[in-house]
């Protein structure tokens, strides 16, 4: 693994910068690249942001925003009304963005809003950045195609996605001042589409190592009887992710390790899929061997995962998923879990660089074989358990990621008193 020789700016000499951050997710968000990166770490480096969105009505309270102010509109009402209200709210906030207050406008994932931001930004002499966390327009089109053609559930997302994709490719990606991409694979895809290399920075998902370290619990693993093995899967379960394969994997693992259990930390995407999963579990006679926790808080999820022996991170491949940088993988590595993952660009990169797991094909037989290999080799598990946190702390912690992002803002906004120190 090549050593990272880049020197970052000293936070004490960085002149404060402020972004108007127009965000797709309601506030408060549970996305770590929003909450942790922009709300916790970037402010330490002098990068502040005002969060523009609608209010998340599922949250009991509206906490303060660590990055600056939260500028919210009402999140109630039918989906179309909410979308229109949020769009109008974002436009008003951008029109009122004074260059004396803000250094740039940043839009997250919303292509149509980004076009409006470009117009306002040029009129107000404000740079415009686009944060692309997911191929949102393609996902809207794909979701629409699963709905009846005569319904509003088809036409609204289909038109929104089609128009958004045309504007994204034709205007946004070629005219914004910078694009932040979710992964190296997404960055490469944008470069292949003609976006200049100097205009795209890959910012993968990371982990707050200051918080997650306390949930590493190797002692709990040792305290269990040797015959009891816990395999953990962290994240949402749904048919689009092929989550049914988890049942097949455990059935095969238990042929060699009869006492092995599977702990699925998270909930099913829908009641329909939950019924499908339960039927599959029952048909395999695994009712006592598989536990699905349902939604739990992040601290509880980390505590439970940290006590497992082996982790699974399975994500489908394809145009929508290949550009992802799965958060759950780096969270499990930070917890000291040896991992088994399927072939996927970012997962392969992380596992090969860290040496903290196995990469296999999307096959229940191959996944189960890799799990059994780890369960039967305590030395390998211990070595991988040590490598994972070291790798994440060095390359995928938000402390390190925030410095890369802060340096990028400093260069783009041409602040001579906030430019990074050149590498030797």
C-alpha positions in Angstrom: 0.0 0.0 0.0 1.6 3.3 -1.1 2.2 5.7 1.7 0.1 8.9 1.7 2.7 11.7 1.5 0.2 14.6 1.1 0.6 17.3 3.7 -2.6 19.0 4.6 -3.3 22.6 5.7 -2.8 23.4 9.3 -6.4 24.0 10.6 -5.2 27.0 12.6 -4.2 28.9 9.4 -7.2 28.0 7.3 -9.4 31.0 6.7 -13.1 30.1 7.4 -15.2 29.3 4.3 -19.0 29.1 4.2 -21.2 27.1 1.8 -24.9 27.3 1.2 -25.5 23.5 1.1 -28.7 22.5 -0.7 -29.4 18.9 0.3 -31.8 16.3 -1.0 -32.1 14.5 2.3 -34.5 16.0 4.9 -33.0 17.4 8.1 -31.9 15.8 10.3 -30.2 13.4 8.0 -28.7 10.0 8.9 -26.2 10.0 6.1 -22.7 9.9 7.5 -21.2 11.9 4.6 -23.6 14.7 5.5 -23.8 14.5 9.3 -20.3 13.5 10.2 -18.3 15.1 7.4 -20.1 18.4 7.1 -21.6 18.6 10.6 -18.6 17.5 12.6 -15.2 17.4 10.9 -15.2 20.1 8.2 -16.1 22.8 10.7 -12.9 21.9 12.6 -11.0 22.9 9.5 -12.8 26.2 8.9 -15.4 24.8 6.4 -18.9 25.7 7.5 -22.2 25.1 5.7 -25.8 26.1 6.1 -28.1 23.1 5.5 -31.0 23.9 3.1 -33.7 21.2 3.1 -37.1 20.2 4.3 -37.7 18.9 7.8 -37.6 15.2 8.6 -40.9 14.6 10.2 -39.8 11.2 11.5 -37.4 12.8 13.9 -38.8 13.8 17.3 -36.6 16.9 17.6 -34.7 19.2 15.3 -31.1 19.2 16.7 -28.7 22.0 16.0 -26.6 21.7 12.8 -22.9 21.4 13.7 -21.9 22.9 10.4 -23.8 26.2 10.8 -27.5 26.9 10.5 -30.3 24.7 9.3 -32.7 26.5 6.9 -35.7 24.3 6.7 -39.1 24.2 5.1 -42.2 22.2 6.1 -41.8 18.5 5.3 -45.4 17.5 5.5 -47.9 16.7 2.8 -48.1 14.5 -0.3 -44.8 13.7 -2.1 -45.4 16.0 -5.1 -46.3 18.9 -2.8 -43.2 18.3 -0.7 -41.0 18.2 -3.7 -42.3 21.5 -5.1 -42.2 23.2 -1.7 -38.6 22.0 -1.2 -37.5 23.2 -4.7 -39.0 26.6 -4.0 -37.4 26.8 -0.6 -34.0 25.9 -2.1 -34.4 28.5 -4.9 -35.3 31.2 -2.4 -32.3 30.4 -0.3 -30.0 30.5 -3.3 -31.4 33.8 -4.5 -30.7 35.3 -1.0 -27.2 33.9 -0.9 -25.0 37.0 -0.6 -21.3 36.7 -1.7 -20.5 38.7 1.5 -21.8 35.7 3.5 -21.2 32.6 1.3 -18.1 31.5 -0.6 -20.0 29.0 -2.8 -23.3 27.2 -3.4 -23.2 23.4 -3.2 -26.1 21.2 -4.4 -26.3 17.5 -3.4 -27.7 15.1 -6.0 -30.5 17.3 -7.4 -29.7 18.0 -11.1 -32.6 20.3 -11.8 -31.8 22.4 -8.7 -28.2 22.5 -9.7 -29.1 24.2 -13.0 -31.0 26.9 -11.1 -27.9 27.2 -8.8 -25.7 27.7 -11.9 -27.8 30.6 -13.1 -28.0 32.2 -9.7 -24.3 31.5 -9.0 -23.3 33.2 -12.2 -25.5 36.2 -11.5 -24.2 36.5 -7.9 -20.5 35.6 -8.7 -20.6 32.5 -6.5 -18.9 29.2 -7.5 -21.3 26.2 -7.7 -20.3 22.7 -6.7 -22.2 19.5 -7.2 -22.0 16.6 -4.8 -23.0 13.3 -6.5 -23.5 10.6 -4.0 -25.6 8.3 -6.2 -26.9 8.1 -9.9 -30.1 9.6 -8.6 -31.7 10.3 -12.0 -31.1 6.8 -13.2 -32.5 5.4 -9.9 -35.7 7.5 -10.4 -36.2 6.2 -13.9 -35.6 2.6 -12.7 -38.0 3.0 -9.8 -40.7 4.5 -12.1 -40.4 1.5 -14.5 -41.6 -0.8 -11.7 -44.9 1.2 -11.4 -48.1 1.0 -13.5 -47.7 3.3 -16.6 -51.0 5.1 -15.9 -50.1 6.1 -12.4 -48.6 9.3 -11.0 -46.1 7.0 -9.3 -44.7 6.2 -12.7 -44.9 9.6 -14.5 -43.6 11.9 -11.9 -40.3 10.1 -11.1 -39.9 9.1 -14.8 -40.1 12.7 -16.0 -38.1 14.0 -13.1 -35.4 11.4 -13.8 -35.4 11.8 -17.5 -35.2 15.6 -17.5 -32.7 15.5 -14.6 -30.4 13.1 -16.4 -30.4 15.2 -19.6 -29.7 18.4 -17.5 -27.0 16.6 -15.5 -25.1 15.3 -18.5 -25.7 18.3 -20.7 -25.3 21.2 -18.3 -24.5 20.4 -14.7 -21.4 18.2 -15.0 -19.8 20.4 -17.6 -20.5 23.8 -16.1 -20.3 23.5 -12.3 -17.0 24.6 -10.8 -16.3 21.2 -9.3 -18.0 17.8 -8.9 -17.5 15.6 -5.8 -18.1 11.9 -6.7 -19.0 9.1 -4.3 -16.1 6.7 -5.4 -13.2 6.3 -7.6 -15.4 4.2 -9.9 -17.9 7.0 -10.2 -15.1 9.5 -10.8 -13.7 7.3 -13.6 -17.1 7.0 -15.2 -17.5 10.8 -15.2 -14.0 11.1 -16.8 -15.0 8.6 -19.5 -18.1 10.8 -20.1 -15.9 13.8 -20.8 -15.8 15.7 -17.5 -12.2 17.1 -17.1 -10.0 15.2 -14.6 -9.3 18.4 -12.6 -13.0 19.0 -12.1 -13.8 15.8 -10.2 -12.8 14.7 -6.7 -13.7 11.2 -5.3 -14.9 11.3 -1.7 -15.8 7.8 -0.5 -17.9 7.1 2.5 -15.9 7.0 5.7 -16.2 6.3 9.5 -16.0 8.5 12.6 -13.1 6.6 14.3 -13.4 8.8 17.4 -16.8 7.3 18.0 -16.7 3.8 16.6 -13.5 2.6 18.3 -15.4 2.2 21.6 -17.7 -0.5 20.1 -14.9 -2.9 19.1 -15.5 -5.9 21.3 -13.0 -8.7 20.7 -13.3 -9.7 24.3 -16.9 -10.6 23.9 -16.0 -12.9 20.9 -13.4 -14.7 23.1 -15.9 -15.0 26.0 -18.3 -17.1 23.9 -17.9 -20.8 23.6 -15.7 -21.8 20.7 -18.5 -23.7 19.1 -20.7 -20.6 18.8 -20.0 -18.4 15.8 -21.8 -15.3 14.9 -21.9 -13.9 11.3 -23.2 -10.4 11.0 -24.8 -8.5 8.2 -25.2 -4.7 8.7 -27.8 -2.8 6.7 -31.2 -2.8 5.0 -32.5 -6.0 3.6 -34.5 -5.9 0.4 -35.1 -7.8 -2.9 -33.2 -5.2 -4.9 -30.0 -6.0 -3.0 -30.6 -9.7 -3.3 -30.7 -10.1 0.5 -32.4 -13.6 0.2 -28.9 -15.0 -0.5 -28.1 -14.5 3.2 -30.4 -17.4 4.1 -28.7 -19.7 1.6 -25.3 -18.7 2.8 -26.1 -19.6 6.4 -27.6 -22.9 5.4 -24.4 -23.9 3.7 -22.2 -22.6 6.6 -24.1 -24.7 9.1 -23.2 -27.8 7.2 -19.7 -27.3 8.6 -20.5 -25.2 11.6 -23.9 -26.3 13.0 -23.9 -23.8 15.8 -23.3 -20.8 13.5 -25.8 -18.0 13.7 -26.6 -15.0 11.4 -27.4 -11.6 12.9 -28.9 -9.2 10.4 -28.7 -5.7 12.0 -31.3 -3.6 10.2 -34.8 -3.8 8.9 -36.5 -5.1 5.7 -37.2 -2.5 3.1 -40.9 -3.5 2.9 -43.4 -5.7 4.6 -43.7 -7.7 1.4 -40.0 -8.6 1.4 -40.1 -9.3 5.1 -42.7 -12.0 4.4 -40.6 -13.4 1.6 -37.5 -13.6 3.8 -39.4 -15.2 6.7 -40.8 -17.8 4.4 -37.4 -18.6 3.1 -36.0 -18.8 6.6 -38.8 -21.2 7.7 -38.4 -23.4 4.6 -34.7 -23.9 5.5 -35.5 -24.6 9.2 -33.4 -21.7 10.3 -35.9 -19.9 12.6 -33.6 -20.2 15.6 -30.4 -19.4 13.7 -31.2 -16.1 12.0 -32.1 -12.9 13.9 -33.3 -9.8 12.1 -33.2 -6.9 14.6 -35.3 -4.4 12.7 -34.2 -0.7 12.9 -31.7 0.0 15.7 -29.8 3.1 16.5 -26.3 3.4 15.1 -24.5 3.0 18.5 -26.6 -0.2 19.1 -25.8 -1.5 15.6 -22.1 -1.0 16.1 -22.2 -2.6 19.6 -24.0 -5.7 18.2 -21.8 -5.9 15.1 -18.6 -5.5 17.2 -19.3 -8.8 19.0 -19.5 -10.9 15.9 -16.8 -13.2 14.5 -17.2 -12.5 10.7 -18.9 -9.8 8.7 -20.7 -10.0 5.4 -21.1 -7.0 3.0 -23.0 -8.0 -0.1 -24.0 -5.4 -2.7 -25.3 -6.1 -6.2 -23.3 -5.0 -9.2 -24.7 -3.0 -12.1 -24.8 0.7 -13.2 -26.5 1.9 -10.1 -24.5 0.0 -7.5 -21.0 -0.2 -9.0 -20.4 3.5 -8.3 -21.2 3.1 -4.6 -18.7 3.2 -1.7 -20.5 1.0 0.9 -20.4 2.5 4.3 -21.2 -0.7 6.1 -18.0 -2.3 4.9 -15.7 0.3 6.3 -17.8 0.4 9.5 -17.3 -3.4 10.0 -13.6 -3.1 9.3 -13.3 -0.3 11.8 -15.0 -2.6 14.3 -12.3 -5.2 13.7 -14.4 -7.7 11.8 -12.8 -10.0 9.2 -15.0 -9.5 6.1 -16.4 -11.5 3.3 -17.6 -9.4 0.4 -18.7 -10.0 -3.2 -17.1 -8.6 -6.3 -17.7 -4.9 -6.5 -15.2 -2.1 -7.5 -15.0 -0.2 -4.1 -15.2 -3.4 -2.0 -12.5 -5.0 -4.0 -10.2 -2.0 -3.6 -10.8 -1.8 0.2 -10.3 -5.5 0.9 -7.2 -5.8 -1.4 -5.6 -2.7 0.1 -6.4 -3.6 3.7 -5.9 -7.4 3.6 -8.8 -7.6 6.0 -11.1 -10.1 4.2 -12.0 -12.1 1.2 -13.5 -11.1 -2.1 -15.6 -13.7 -3.8 -18.2 -14.0 -6.6 -21.9 -13.4 -5.9 -22.5 -17.1 -5.1 -24.0 -18.6 -1.9 -21.5 -21.5 -2.2 -18.4 -19.2 -2.6 -19.5 -16.8 0.1 -20.2 -19.7 2.5 -16.8 -21.3 1.7 -15.0 -18.0 2.5 -16.9 -17.7 5.8 -16.1 -21.3 6.8 -12.5 -20.7 6.0 -12.3 -17.7 8.4 -14.3 -19.5 11.1 -11.8 -22.3 11.0 -8.7 -20.1 11.0 -8.3 -18.1 14.2 -4.9 -16.7 13.2 -6.3 -15.3 10.0 -9.3 -13.8 11.8 -7.0 -12.1 14.4 -4.7 -10.7 11.7 -7.6 -9.3 9.7 -9.2 -8.0 12.8 -6.1 -5.9 13.4 -5.6 -4.8 9.8 -9.1 -3.4 9.4 -9.1 -0.6 11.9 -5.6 0.4 10.9 -6.6 0.7 7.3 -9.8 2.7 8.0 -8.0 5.1 10.3 -5.5 5.8 7.6 -7.6 6.0 4.5 -11.3 6.0 5.3 -11.7 8.0 8.5 -13.6 11.2 8.3 -10.6 12.9 9.9 -8.5 12.1 6.9 -11.3 12.5 4.3 -12.2 16.0 5.8 -8.7 17.2 5.2 -8.8 16.1 1.6 -12.1 17.9 1.1 -11.0 21.0 2.9 -7.8 21.2 0.8 -10.0 20.9 -2.3 -12.3 23.8 -1.3 -9.2 25.9 -0.4 -7.7 25.4 -3.9 -11.0 25.9 -5.7 -11.9 29.1 -3.8 -8.3 30.4 -4.3 -7.7 31.5 -0.8 -4.0 32.0 -0.5 -4.2 31.9 3.3 -5.9 28.5 3.1 -4.0 26.6 0.4 -2.5 23.2 1.5 1.2 22.7 1.9 2.6 20.9 -1.2 3.8 17.4 -0.8 7.5 16.9 -0.6 
